[in-house]
Amino acid sequence: ISNPAPVYPRRAIRMGLEGSVKVEFDVDTDGSVLDPYVLESNPASTFDRAAIKAVRKILYQPPTFNGTSVKVNNVQIVIIFNLAD
């Protein structure tokens, strides 16, 4: 439902860095993100904080199974940080 763009870290902008972060989390019955954590990042830890903050703001359509809202575990996404965007 909602997927706001991450805030590009100022330090990374100054240094001209680009990268990506793979994050894993659970999606609760209301569509909110639970317990996000970084699986891998490149360059290491440069964008981790910004990626976690962005993932916490994502809101998914509540997942359902047989008409009942359910929790979904181990969802993974990759957030790309590009200066051109």
N, C-alpha and C positions, 0 to 999 in steps of 0.2 A: 504494500500500500504506500509506504514511504521509504525512500532511499536517498537521504541527503548526501551530498558530496563531502568527502573528508576535507578538513582544513590542512592545507599544505604547510608543513613546518617552516618557519622563517629561516632557520639555520640551513635547511636543505635548499631553499631558494637561493640564499646567498652563495652557497657552495656549488650551485648548479646540479644538484643531485636528483636523480630519478630512481624509482625502484618499485618494489611490490611487497605486499604482506599477505600471507595466507592465514586466515583466521578461522577457528572452529568454535561453534557455539550451539546451544539448544534453542529451539523456538517453542515458547510456552503456548498454552491453549488460547490465549488472547492475541497471539501473533507477535508478542514482544520477544526480544533477544535476551537469553539468560547466559551468564557465565562465559563471555567471549575470552578467548586466549589465543596467542600467536603460536602457530605451528612452525612457520618459517618466514624469514624476511631477508630481503636483499636491497640495499646493504643492511647488514645486521643492526637491529634496534634503531635505525634512523627514523623510520616511519611507524614503528610499533604503536606508540601512544596515540598518534592521530588516527590510525586504523581502528584501534579499539574504541576510541571515542565515537567514530563514525558508525561503527557496527552497533553500538549501544542505542543509536538513534533510529536504526532501521525498524520498521513495523511491517510485518508480513500479514497477508490474509490469513486469518486463523485456520490452522490445519484441521481437517475433519476426516474421520473414518467412520463409515456407517452412520453419518448424520450427527456424530458427536465430536466436539472439539478435542483434539489430542495434542500432546507434547511431541515434538520431533527432536531427536537427539543427533548430535554429531554432524550438523550442517557445516559445510566448508565453503568459503568464498575467498577469492583473491582480489585484493584492492590494489589497483595500479596507480602509481603517482607519476604523472608526466607533466613536465613544465609547460609544454605546448597547449595543454588543455585549459 
